[in-house]
């Protein structure tokens, strides 16, 4: 399975949107490790939302779709609907 996912950092009060062919736990571990990049700014990232896809291209398409929203409110509505 390929995942589209959203991470949240409380310390930054920001979301990170991505996709991966790895398991979510392994991908999160890499985000929390020492590396360069946006997610290196915090060590409190958690997965707050994910969707599974059959192909990497579909997961990437979903990632781009959500990023194009440029709307924190819309993303949070999606997340809150997911966790209810």
Long-range contacts (C-beta under 8 A, 24 or more apart in sequence): 1-52, 1-53, 1-54, 2-52, 2-53, 2-54, 2-55, 2-56, 2-58, 2-59, 3-27, 3-50, 3-51, 3-52, 3-53, 3-59, 4-50, 4-51, 4-53, 4-59, 4-62, 4-63, 4-66, 5-47, 5-49, 5-50, 5-51, 6-47, 6-48, 6-49, 6-50, 6-66, 6-75, 6-79, 7-31, 7-39, 7-45, 7-46, 7-47, 7-48, 8-45, 8-46, 8-48, 9-39, 9-41, 9-42, 9-44, 9-45, 9-46, 10-44, 11-42, 11-44, 12-41, 12-42, 15-48, 15-72, 15-75, 16-45, 17-63, 17-66, 17-67, 17-75, 18-63, 19-53, 19-56, 19-59, 19-60, 19-62, 19-63, 20-59, 21-56, 24-50, 48-79, 48-82, 48-83, 49-78, 49-79, 49-82, 49-83
